[in-house]
Amino acid sequence: MCGIAGMIDLSGKRPAPRGVVPRMAKAIYHRGPDEDGFLDRDGLHLANTRLSIVGLADGRQPISNEDGSIWTVFNGEFFDYPEKRKALESKGHQFRTHTDTEILPHLWEDHREKLFDHLKGQYAVCVWDSKTNEVVLGRDRTGICPLFFTTVKHDGADWLLFASEIKAILASGLVAAKPDLRGLNHIFTFFAMPGPMTVFDGIQVLLPGRYLHLKLGNTSVAEATKQRIYWQVNYPDWGQEDYGRDETKTVDAFEEVLLTAVQRRLRADVPVVSYLSGGVDSSLVVAMANKALGRPIPTFTISVKSEGLNEESEALQVAKALGCEPIVVPCGPEELRKDYPELIAAAECPVIDTSCLGLMHLARKVHENGYKVALTGEGADEWIAGYSWFKIHKVLGYTGFIPDLPTRLRRLGARLLGQPMFPMDQIRRSQEVVGGHNGWLDCYGLMSLNKIRFFAGDLREKMLAHSAFEDLELPQDLHRWHPFNRQMMIGARVMLPGHLMASKGDRVAMHSSVEARYPFLDEDVLSFLAALHPRWKLRRLTDKYIERKVAQRWLPGEVAWRKKHMFRAPMDSFVATAKDRWIGEVMSRESMSKTGYFDYDAVQRESAKLATMRKGFARTGLEMGLTAVTATQLWHHLYISGDLCSLPRVSF
């Protein structure tokens, strides 16, 4: 992977201000420390910082077609590029390098803005056609590679700035770092940043499966920033799903498509390693990679030093069974407190899931051992129903013969536990947006209660007045899908791009110059799973049923059918004990008064309550809320004000 950035004059005439784009590129040097490249023309200035993985000797960007009329910068990988290149050459296209980037200008020549239909992999791209003065910016289908953009008025002209990370846009010196309360509302609803807005005012994220199309000299700001859809999550109409009556054939077919996805992601001109947690997802990826390579793949395992959260023994069991020698990376409360500021700086938003820190340490260890590419099992839970709330929702769904009974039972439980509650009309409004109640609403409802608990006065009322679900721009035909698939769609729209592929994926991996690859997010895997009836994803209360049927062919039975454990670090280890100076400083009354986000007395009251609570959903929800408050205060200090604690601000 790489880092890309650029500055485009919508009139297509003016040169970019001197030094702006080089500053943007410097801010994301960690994404591509191997080499950089620039294209500076009137109306447009592009930059690339390269992490060389394919075409090591001749893959420097920007790259053009034969006559230099079409240029591109690219972040990511096209896993079918050998086949795509061969097909393009058969049509007369000429190639000069050995890098997958070069297929882009030739695909533009053949397909123009329809080129995204012909791209398979993980990518964020910018293509400029100098003859027609057109620019397209696009992002992959599931949001693995990030792409942020904004528009500014400078020297009498409208400019569009884009980059792989927000810090590059801020480094331009043309955009001030200001908080966006809508983005914070998303953090306190979804514990993720699904977009299109971010926590920075005026800066948007290009949504997965979308692109921008600019016709320089004939494009308004509104047209330039209009996100156009080339792909979105889609399921068959309810009743039209593939029931898969022949189990052997269905399992065979999924095994074949997943194995092909793993094989594709082993394509590289550098060695490939894999993360290994001991769960079925990463274990199956490692087993298939071993088969494809004809030898054990190097593996890396995180060891969370906290009771009930450490999967090291399971991972070592799998490694032994598969003949791998894993490198184990410890992560405990001390590492959590020490490195949390670095995590927030890398993620560019408040991070509530502290297990992201474990993934940051894992990527760091991969880099320290001289590797650049790591396979991972992320993505299976969203597409094959791996989360516990799918099961809970299914059990509670059996009470659905009385309207609103599942929701009323949850509200009764909250009342008995002394938890705050949303008005029923707000709950129904969110349900209507997502096509009815589903398991994700239970999970997000647990997090959203913290808006009632912690936000201060008028800000709390603003947060509660707007449903974050209305910002998601969900497919219009979702009401035609099976109710189970509607909830699968929410995970694919929110959790994947907003969290797993961002603060737990790209941002923490590329912080250490490591590219993560995701076989479960292969386009063919997604299409296969979307067509299947829900019974192949959740069979009675067995999650990821079809994956486990495949896994029992490749792994010991106890691994293939092992229950999922939510991988997270202990959330209360630093919010409840301010052992590090920065924690007490950002959580002080003075600091909370400066940001104006939170009610200090409420935070203190709920912090004291946490110490007396038993383990369970109520405690987890409160832990998440206190972590979110801490993370938001820290993010504000690092990116917005720099005056809440003794830590240095993020420098660009």
C-alpha positions in Angstrom: 0.0 0.0 0.0 1.0 3.6 -0.2 -0.1 7.1 0.6 -1.6 9.4 -2.0 -2.4 13.1 -1.8 -3.3 15.9 -4.2 -4.6 19.4 -4.8 -6.9 20.2 -7.7 -8.0 23.5 -9.1 -11.7 23.0 -10.1 -11.1 25.5 -12.9 -8.2 23.4 -14.2 -6.0 26.4 -14.7 -3.9 27.5 -11.7 -0.8 25.8 -10.4 -0.9 24.6 -6.8 0.7 26.9 -4.2 4.3 26.0 -3.8 5.1 23.6 -1.0 1.5 22.6 -0.2 1.4 19.1 -1.7 5.0 18.2 -0.6 3.9 19.0 3.0 0.9 16.8 2.6 3.1 13.9 1.4 5.5 14.4 4.2 2.7 14.0 6.7 2.0 10.5 5.5 5.6 9.4 4.9 4.9 6.4 7.2 2.6 5.0 4.6 5.3 4.9 2.0 8.9 5.2 3.2 10.4 3.5 0.2 10.2 6.4 -2.3 8.0 9.3 -3.3 6.9 10.9 -6.5 5.0 14.0 -7.7 3.2 15.3 -10.8 2.9 19.1 -11.0 0.7 20.5 -13.8 -1.4 23.6 -14.1 -4.6 22.9 -12.3 -3.4 19.8 -10.5 -0.6 18.5 -8.2 -0.4 14.8 -7.3 1.8 13.0 -4.8 2.5 9.4 -3.8 4.6 8.0 -1.0 5.3 4.4 -1.9 5.5 1.1 0.1 7.0 -1.1 -2.6 5.4 -4.5 -2.7 4.8 -5.2 -6.4 7.2 -4.1 -9.1 9.9 -3.2 -6.6 12.4 -1.7 -9.1 10.0 0.2 -11.5 6.8 1.0 -9.6 7.4 4.6 -8.7 4.3 6.8 -9.0 2.7 8.8 -10.5 2.4 6.5 -13.6 1.0 7.3 -17.0 -0.1 5.5 -20.2 2.2 5.3 -23.3 1.8 8.9 -24.5 1.7 10.5 -21.0 -1.8 11.8 -21.4 -3.3 9.9 -18.5 -1.8 9.9 -15.1 -2.6 8.1 -11.8 -1.6 7.7 -8.2 -2.8 4.6 -6.3 -2.9 3.2 -2.8 -3.5 -0.5 -2.5 -3.3 -3.8 -4.5 -5.0 -5.2 -7.5 -4.8 -9.0 -6.9 -5.7 -10.0 -10.4 -3.3 -7.6 -12.1 -1.4 -10.3 -14.0 -4.6 -11.5 -15.7 -5.8 -7.9 -16.2 -2.5 -6.9 -17.7 -2.5 -9.8 -20.1 -6.1 -8.9 -21.3 -5.1 -5.3 -21.8 -2.0 -6.2 -23.8 -4.1 -8.4 -26.0 -6.0 -5.3 -27.0 -2.8 -3.4 -27.9 -2.0 -1.6 -24.7 1.7 -1.3 -24.0 3.2 -1.6 -20.5 6.6 -0.3 -19.4 6.7 -1.4 -15.7 6.0 -4.5 -13.6 3.7 -2.8 -11.1 -0.1 -3.3 -10.8 -0.6 0.5 -10.8 -0.1 0.7 -14.5 -3.4 -1.1 -15.3 -5.2 2.1 -14.2 -4.5 4.5 -17.1 -5.2 1.7 -19.6 -8.5 0.8 -18.0 -9.5 4.5 -18.1 -8.7 4.5 -21.8 -11.1 1.5 -22.4 -13.8 2.2 -19.8 -13.5 5.8 -18.5 -15.4 6.2 -15.3 -16.7 2.6 -15.6 -13.2 1.4 -14.8 -14.2 0.7 -11.2 -16.3 -2.1 -12.4 -13.1 -3.8 -13.7 -11.0 -3.3 -10.5 -10.6 -6.2 -8.0 -8.7 -5.6 -4.8 -8.2 -3.0 -2.2 -7.6 0.5 -3.4 -7.9 4.3 -3.4 -7.1 5.9 -6.7 -6.9 9.2 -8.5 -6.8 9.2 -12.3 -6.3 12.4 -14.4 -7.0 12.6 -18.2 -5.0 15.6 -19.5 -6.8 15.5 -22.8 -10.3 15.9 -21.4 -9.2 17.5 -18.1 -11.2 14.9 -16.2 -10.3 13.5 -12.7 -11.8 10.5 -10.9 -11.2 9.6 -7.3 -12.4 6.2 -6.2 -12.3 3.8 -3.3 -12.7 0.0 -3.0 -16.0 -1.8 -2.4 -15.6 -2.5 1.4 -13.5 0.5 2.4 -10.2 -1.2 3.1 -8.2 1.8 1.7 -9.1 5.2 3.0 -9.6 8.4 1.0 -10.5 11.8 2.5 -11.3 15.1 0.8 -12.4 18.7 1.3 -12.7 21.9 -0.7 -11.2 25.2 0.1 -11.3 28.7 -1.3 -7.7 29.9 -1.9 -6.4 32.8 -4.0 -9.8 33.3 -5.5 -10.2 29.8 -6.7 -12.0 26.6 -5.5 -9.6 23.8 -4.8 -10.3 20.1 -3.9 -7.7 18.5 -1.6 -7.6 14.8 -1.1 -5.3 12.4 0.9 -5.1 8.9 2.4 -5.1 10.4 5.9 -6.7 13.5 7.4 -3.4 14.7 8.8 -2.1 15.2 5.2 -5.1 17.6 4.5 -4.4 19.5 7.8 -0.7 19.6 6.8 -1.6 21.6 3.7 -1.9 24.7 6.0 -5.1 25.6 4.1 -7.6 23.7 6.4 -8.1 24.5 10.1 -8.6 21.6 12.5 -12.1 22.1 13.9 -14.4 19.5 15.5 -17.5 18.3 13.7 -20.2 17.5 16.3 -22.0 15.2 13.8 -18.8 13.1 13.6 -18.7 12.9 17.4 -22.3 11.9 17.4 -21.3 8.9 15.2 -18.5 8.0 17.6 -20.9 7.9 20.5 -23.5 6.0 18.4 -21.5 3.5 16.4 -18.1 3.6 18.2 -16.9 4.0 14.6 -16.6 6.7 12.0 -18.5 5.3 9.0 -18.8 8.6 7.1 -19.4 10.5 5.0 -18.6 13.1 7.7 -15.6 12.8 10.0 -14.8 14.3 13.4 -13.2 17.2 11.5 -15.4 20.0 10.3 -15.5 20.2 6.5 -13.5 17.0 5.8 -15.3 14.1 4.4 -14.4 10.4 3.8 -15.2 8.9 0.4 -17.6 6.0 1.1 -16.8 2.5 0.0 -17.8 1.7 -3.5 -18.1 5.4 -4.5 -16.1 7.8 -6.6 -15.9 11.5 -7.5 -15.9 12.6 -11.1 -14.5 16.1 -11.8 -14.6 17.9 -15.2 -12.1 20.7 -14.5 -13.3 24.0 -15.8 -16.9 22.9 -15.8 -17.4 21.6 -12.3 -19.0 23.4 -9.3 -18.0 22.6 -5.8 -21.3 20.7 -5.3 -20.7 18.6 -8.4 -17.0 18.0 -7.5 -18.0 16.6 -4.1 -21.0 14.5 -5.2 -20.3 10.9 -4.2 -21.4 8.6 -7.0 -22.1 4.9 -6.4 -20.5 2.2 -8.5 -21.1 -0.6 -6.0 -23.0 -1.1 -2.7 -24.0 -3.9 -0.5 -26.8 -5.9 -2.1 -28.8 -9.0 -1.1 -31.5 -11.0 -3.0 -35.1 -10.2 -2.3 -36.6 -12.0 0.7 -37.4 -15.6 -0.5 -35.0 -15.5 -3.4 -31.8 -16.5 -1.5 -29.8 -19.6 -2.4 -31.0 -22.2 0.1 -28.1 -24.5 -0.7 -30.0 -27.8 -0.3 -26.9 -29.9 -1.2 -24.7 -29.1 1.8 -21.6 -30.8 0.3 -21.7 -28.8 -2.9 -22.4 -25.6 -1.1 -19.5 -26.1 1.3 -17.2 -27.2 -1.6 -18.1 -24.0 -3.5 -17.3 -21.7 -0.5 -14.1 -23.5 0.1 -13.0 -23.0 -3.5 -13.8 -19.3 -3.5 -12.1 -18.6 -0.2 -9.0 -20.6 -1.1 -8.7 -18.6 -4.3 -9.0 -15.4 -2.3 -6.2 -16.4 0.0 -4.0 -17.5 -3.0 -4.5 -14.1 -4.7 -3.4 -12.3 -1.5 -0.1 -14.1 -1.4 0.9 -12.4 -4.7 3.7 -10.0 -3.9 7.4 -9.4 -4.7 8.1 -9.4 -0.9 7.4 -12.1 1.7 3.9 -12.3 3.2 3.1 -13.2 6.8 -0.2 -13.6 8.7 -1.8 -12.6 12.0 -3.1 -15.5 14.1 -5.4 -15.1 17.0 -6.5 -18.8 17.4 -10.0 -18.1 16.3 -11.5 -19.8 13.3 -11.1 -16.9 10.9 -7.4 -16.3 11.1 -6.6 -20.0 11.7 -8.4 -20.9 8.4 -6.5 -18.2 6.5 -3.2 -19.5 7.9 -4.0 -23.1 7.0 -5.0 -22.1 3.4 -1.9 -19.9 3.0 0.3 -22.8 4.2 -1.3 -25.0 1.5 -0.9 -22.4 -1.2 2.8 -21.7 -0.3 3.7 -25.3 0.3 5.3 -24.4 3.7 4.2 -22.8 7.0 3.6 -19.0 6.8 5.2 -16.8 9.5 2.5 -15.8 12.1 2.2 -13.0 14.6 0.0 -13.3 17.7 -1.1 -10.6 20.2 -1.1 -11.6 23.9 -3.5 -9.5 25.9 -2.3 -9.6 29.5 -5.7 -9.6 31.2 -7.8 -12.5 32.6 -10.4 -13.8 30.2 -9.1 -11.8 27.3 -5.8 -13.6 26.5 -6.0 -15.9 23.4 -2.3 -16.8 23.3 -2.8 -20.4 24.3 -5.4 -21.0 21.6 -3.2 -19.3 19.0 -0.2 -21.4 20.0 -2.3 -24.5 19.8 -3.3 -23.6 16.2 0.3 -22.7 15.3 1.6 -26.0 16.6 -1.1 -27.9 14.6 -0.2 -26.1 11.4 3.6 -26.2 11.9 4.0 -22.4 12.3 6.4 -20.8 14.8 4.5 -17.7 16.0 6.0 -14.4 17.2 4.0 -13.4 20.3 3.5 -9.7 21.1 2.4 -8.8 24.7 -0.1 -6.0 25.4 -1.3 -5.2 28.9 -2.6 -2.3 31.0 0.8 -0.6 31.1 1.2 -0.7 27.3 -2.4 0.5 26.9 -1.9 3.6 29.0 1.5 4.4 27.6 0.6 4.0 23.9 -3.0 5.1 23.8 -2.1 8.7 22.7 -0.1 7.2 19.8 -3.2 5.1 18.8 -5.4 8.2 18.7 -2.8 10.1 16.7 -2.7 7.3 14.2 -6.4 6.8 14.0 -7.3 10.5 13.7 -10.5 10.0 15.8 -11.5 8.9 19.3 -11.0 5.2 19.5 -13.2 3.2 22.0 -12.2 -0.3 21.1 -8.8 -0.6 22.9 -8.0 -3.8 21.1 -6.9 -1.5 18.3 -3.8 -0.9 20.3 -3.0 -4.6 20.2 -3.2 -4.5 16.4 -0.9 -1.5 16.4 1.6 -3.4 18.4 1.2 -6.4 16.1 1.9 -4.3 13.0 4.9 -2.7 14.7 6.4 -6.2 15.4 5.8 -7.2 11.8 7.7 -4.2 10.6 10.5 -4.7 13.1 10.9 -8.3 11.7 11.4 -6.9 8.2 8.0 -7.7 6.7 5.6 -5.4 4.8 2.5 -7.6 4.2 0.2 -9.5 6.6 -2.9 -11.6 6.0 -5.7 -11.2 8.5 -9.1 -12.9 9.2 -11.0 -9.6 9.7 -14.3 -9.2 7.8 -15.8 -12.7 8.4 -17.8 -11.6 11.4 -19.7 -8.9 9.4 -20.5 -11.2 6.4 -21.1 -14.5 8.2 -22.8 -13.3 11.5 -19.9 -13.8 13.9 -21.1 -11.3 16.6 -22.9 -12.4 19.8 -25.7 -9.8 19.3 -26.9 -11.7 16.2 -27.6 -14.7 18.5 -29.2 -12.5 21.1 -31.4 -10.8 18.6 -32.5 -14.2 17.2 -33.5 -15.5 20.7 -35.3 -12.3 21.5 -36.9 -12.4 18.0 -38.9 -15.5 19.1 -40.9 -13.1 21.3 -41.8 -11.0 18.2 -45.4 -12.2 18.0 -46.3 -9.3 20.3 -45.4 -5.9 18.6 -42.5 -4.1 20.2 -42.1 -6.8 22.9 -38.3 -7.3 22.3 -37.7 -3.6 22.6 -40.0 -3.3 25.7 -38.2 -6.2 27.4 -34.9 -4.4 26.8 -36.3 -1.2 28.3 -37.6 -3.1 31.3 -34.2 -4.6 31.9 -32.6 -1.1 31.6 -35.1 0.3 34.1 -34.4 -2.4 36.6 -30.6 -1.8 36.2 -31.1 1.9 36.7 -29.8 2.7 33.1 -30.9 5.8 31.1 -33.3 5.2 28.2 -34.2 6.8 24.9 -37.8 7.8 24.2 -39.7 5.1 22.2 -40.2 7.5 19.3 -36.5 7.9 18.8 -36.0 4.1 18.9 -38.8 3.6 16.3 -37.2 6.3 14.1 -33.9 4.5 14.0 -35.6 1.1 13.4 -37.5 2.6 10.4 -34.3 3.9 8.8 -32.6 0.5 9.0 -35.7 -1.5 7.9 -36.7 -2.8 11.3 -35.1 -3.9 14.6 -31.8 -5.8 14.3 -28.9 -7.0 16.4 -26.8 -4.0 15.6 -29.4 -1.6 17.2 -28.9 -3.5 20.4 -25.2 -3.1 20.3 -25.3 0.6 19.2 -28.1 1.3 21.7 -25.7 0.2 24.5 -23.2 2.7 23.3 -25.6 5.5 22.6 -26.8 5.6 26.2 -23.6 7.4 26.9 -24.8 10.5 25.0 -27.5 10.8 27.7 -25.0 10.1 30.5 -22.1 12.3 29.6 -22.7 15.1 27.1 -23.2 18.6 28.6 -26.5 20.5 28.5 -27.3 21.9 25.1 -24.9 19.7 23.4 -26.7 16.6 24.8 -30.0 17.9 23.4 -28.4 18.4 19.9 -27.0 14.9 20.0 -30.3 13.4 20.9 -32.3 15.4 18.4 -30.6 13.8 15.4 -30.4 10.1 14.6 -26.9 9.2 13.3 -28.6 6.4 11.3 -30.1 9.0 9.0 -26.6 9.9 7.9 -25.7 6.5 6.5 -27.4 6.8 3.1 -28.6 3.2 3.2 -29.8 1.3 0.1 -33.4 2.2 -0.9 -34.4 -1.5 -1.4 -33.2 -2.8 1.9 -36.9 -3.3 3.0 -37.1 -6.0 0.4 -34.4 -8.1 2.0 -34.6 -10.9 4.6 -34.5 -9.2 8.1 -31.3 -11.1 8.8 -29.6 -9.6 5.8 -30.7 -6.1 6.8 -28.6 -6.4 9.9 -25.7 -7.9 8.0 -25.8 -4.8 5.8 -25.5 -2.5 8.8 -22.2 -4.2 9.8 -20.9 -3.9 6.2 -21.9 -0.2 6.1 -20.8 0.9 9.5 -18.4 -1.5 11.3 -16.2 -2.5 8.4 -15.2 0.8 6.9 -15.8 2.9 10.1 -13.8 0.7 12.5 -12.3 -2.6 11.4 -10.8 -1.3 8.2 -9.9 2.1 9.8 -8.8 2.5 13.4 -8.3 -1.3 13.7 -7.1 -1.9 10.1 -5.4 0.6 7.7 -4.5 3.3 10.2 -2.7 1.1 12.7 -1.1 -1.1 10.1 0.1 1.7 7.8 1.3 3.6 10.9 4.1 1.0 10.9 4.3 0.7 7.1 2.5 -2.6 6.9 -0.2 -3.6 4.4 -3.0 -5.8 5.8 -4.8 -8.1 3.3 -8.3 -9.5 3.9 -9.3 -12.7 2.1 -12.8 -12.6 3.6 -13.4 -9.3 1.8 -12.6 -10.6 -1.7 -15.2 -9.5 -4.2 -16.1 -13.1 -5.1 -16.3 -14.2 -1.5 -18.7 -11.3 -0.8 -20.9 -12.1 -3.8 -21.1 -15.8 -2.8 -22.0 -15.1 0.8 -24.6 -12.4 -0.1 -26.5 -14.8 -2.3 -26.7 -17.5 0.4 -29.7 -18.0 2.7 -29.1 -16.8 6.3 -29.2 -20.3 7.6 -25.7 -20.7 6.2 -24.4 -17.9 8.4 -26.4 -18.5 11.6 -27.6 -22.1 12.0 -29.7 -22.2 15.1 -27.2 -20.5 17.5 -24.1 -21.6 15.6 -22.4 -18.6 14.0 -20.4 -18.6 10.8 -21.8 -22.1 10.0 -20.6 -22.4 6.4 -17.1 -21.2 7.4 -16.9 -23.7 10.2 -17.9 -26.5 7.9 -15.0 -25.6 5.6 -12.7 -25.1 8.6 -13.3 -28.6 9.9 -11.6 -29.9 6.7 -8.5 -27.8 7.4 -8.2 -27.4 11.2 -8.6 -29.5 14.4 -12.3 -29.9 15.3 -12.0 -27.9 18.5 -10.6 -24.9 16.5 -13.2 -25.1 13.7 -16.1 -25.0 16.2 -14.5 -22.9 18.9 -16.8 -20.2 20.2 -15.9 -16.7 19.2 -14.3 -14.5 21.9 -14.5 -10.8 21.4 -10.9 -9.6 21.0 -10.5 -6.5 23.2 -8.1 -5.1 25.7 -9.4 -4.2 29.2 -11.2 -0.9 28.9 -11.4 0.1 32.5 -7.6 -0.4 33.1 -6.9 3.3 32.4 -10.2 5.2 32.8 -10.6 4.0 36.4 -7.0 4.5 37.5 -5.2 7.6 36.3 -1.7 6.3 36.7 -0.5 8.3 33.8 -0.4 12.1 34.0 -2.1 12.7 30.8 -5.3 10.8 31.9 -5.9 13.0 34.9 -5.1 16.1 32.9 -7.5 15.5 30.0 -10.2 14.3 32.4 -9.9 17.3 34.8 -12.7 19.8 35.3 -10.6 22.5 33.7 -10.0 20.4 30.5 -13.7 19.4 30.2 -14.6 23.1 30.6 -12.3 24.0 27.7 -13.7 21.4 25.3 -17.3 21.9 26.4 -18.3 18.4 25.4 -19.0 16.7 28.7 -20.5 17.1 32.1 -17.6 16.7 34.5 -19.8 15.8 37.6 -21.6 13.2 35.6 -18.3 11.7 34.5 -17.0 11.5 38.1 -20.3 10.0 39.3 -20.3 7.3 36.7 -16.6 6.6 37.2 -17.2 5.9 40.8 -20.2 3.7 40.0 -18.0 1.6 37.6 -15.9 0.3 40.5 -19.0 -1.3 42.2 -20.5 -2.9 39.1 -20.5 -6.6 38.2 -19.4 -7.8 34.8 -22.2 -7.7 32.2 -23.8 -5.6 29.5 -24.5 -2.6 31.8 -20.8 -2.5 32.9 -19.5 -2.9 29.4 -21.7 -0.1 28.1 -20.4 2.2 30.9 -16.8 1.2 30.2 -17.2 2.1 26.6 -18.7 5.4 27.5 -15.9 6.4 29.8 -13.3 5.2 27.3 -15.1 7.4 24.7 -15.0 10.4 26.9 -11.3 9.9 27.6 -10.5 9.3 23.9 -12.5 12.3 22.8 -10.7 14.6 25.3 -7.4 13.2 24.2 -8.2 13.5 20.4 -9.2 17.2 21.0 -5.9 17.9 22.7 -3.8 16.1 20.0 -5.6 17.6 17.0 -7.6 20.7 18.0 -6.3 22.7 20.9 -3.0 21.2 22.4 -3.8 22.7 25.8 -5.4 19.9 27.8 -2.4 18.0 29.0 1.4 17.9 28.8 1.5 15.6 25.8 2.7 17.2 22.5 0.2 17.9 19.8 0.2 15.9 16.6 2.6 17.6 14.2 2.1 17.7 10.5 
